[in-house]
Structures are given as structure tokens and as C-alpha cells.
Amino acid sequence: MTLKEIFEECKKLQICERRDMTDEYMEFVFYTRDVALWNALFSNILGPAVKAAGIKASLDATRLAGRFGGIWDNQTLYKKDIESGMIMVMFWPWQDSKHTTAKLAYLKK
């Protein structure tokens, strides 16, 4: 499983802005109104969220998200261990309540 393969699945949903796109890190913006669709997509790919929006982050989730700016109560975190490392996905809702940034990271072992 690679970020490029995951991003191919993401193209099935509406993306309003693409930002970073590398083999190890991708960032894009989607409409918050579609967050349930994005949660379903990433749950299918990576399993259930490690930290759902509205839930206080565990110490493990805080450590995982630390290098990407941490994780707040309104943010979501997915992760999946793969043979060569780990895939992480984070949702960062904007203050305008209309947009959410998705951050996808591949962390090598």
C-alpha cells in the first residue's frame, strides 16, 4: 500500500485544493460537509480511526501526530501499520467550518 494508491481512492470524492504531493507526504483540502464520506473511505482503507473528532487524544495518538503539529480534540487520526512502515491520515477542520485539510503520511520503519 502506497500513498499514491490511497490517493487514487481519494479522487473518487471531491477535493477542493491539492497541496503537497510526494511519495511520503500528501496534503489536500476537502469540504467539511463531506467528512462522513471521507471517514468511510479511510475506515475502509486503514481501519477505524485511532482518534475520532470530538474525542480527547490518547498519549499514543499525541505522539503519532506530534511531528505534524499535534492533534486537537476536533481532529481525526487514522493509522495502519504496513510491512515497510506506517500510513497515517489526519483531518484538520478549518475555523470556517467549511473546509478540512487532510494530511497523509508514510513513515518508514
Secondary structure in CASP SS format (residue, H / E / C, confidence):
PFRMAT SS
TARGET T0000
AUTHOR 0000-0000-0000
METHOD secondary structure of the structure
MODEL  1
M C 1.00
T C 1.00
L H 1.00
K H 1.00
E H 1.00
I H 1.00
F H 1.00
E H 1.00
E H 1.00
C H 1.00
K C 1.00
K C 1.00
L C 1.00
Q C 1.00
I C 1.00
C C 1.00
E E 1.00
R E 1.00
R E 1.00
D E 1.00
M E 1.00
T C 1.00
D C 1.00
E C 1.00
Y E 1.00
M E 1.00
E E 1.00
F E 1.00
V E 1.00
F E 1.00
Y E 1.00
T H 1.00
R H 1.00
D H 1.00
V H 1.00
A H 1.00
L H 1.00
W H 1.00
N H 1.00
A H 1.00
L H 1.00
F H 1.00
S H 1.00
N H 1.00
I H 1.00
L H 1.00
G C 1.00
P C 1.00
A C 1.00
V C 1.00
K E 1.00
A C 1.00
A C 1.00
G C 1.00
I C 1.00
K C 1.00
A C 1.00
S C 1.00
L H 1.00
D H 1.00
A H 1.00
T H 1.00
R H 1.00
L H 1.00
A H 1.00
G H 1.00
R H 1.00
F H 1.00
G C 1.00
G C 1.00
I C 1.00
W C 1.00
D C 1.00
N C 1.00
Q C 1.00
T E 1.00
L E 1.00
Y E 1.00
K E 1.00
K E 1.00
D E 1.00
I E 1.00
E C 1.00
S C 1.00
G E 1.00
M E 1.00
I E 1.00
M E 1.00
V E 1.00
M E 1.00
F E 1.00
W E 1.00
P E 1.00
W C 1.00
Q C 1.00
D C 1.00
S C 1.00
K C 1.00
H E 1.00
T E 1.00
T E 1.00
A E 1.00
K E 1.00
L E 1.00
A E 1.00
Y E 1.00
L E 1.00
K E 1.00
K C 1.00
END
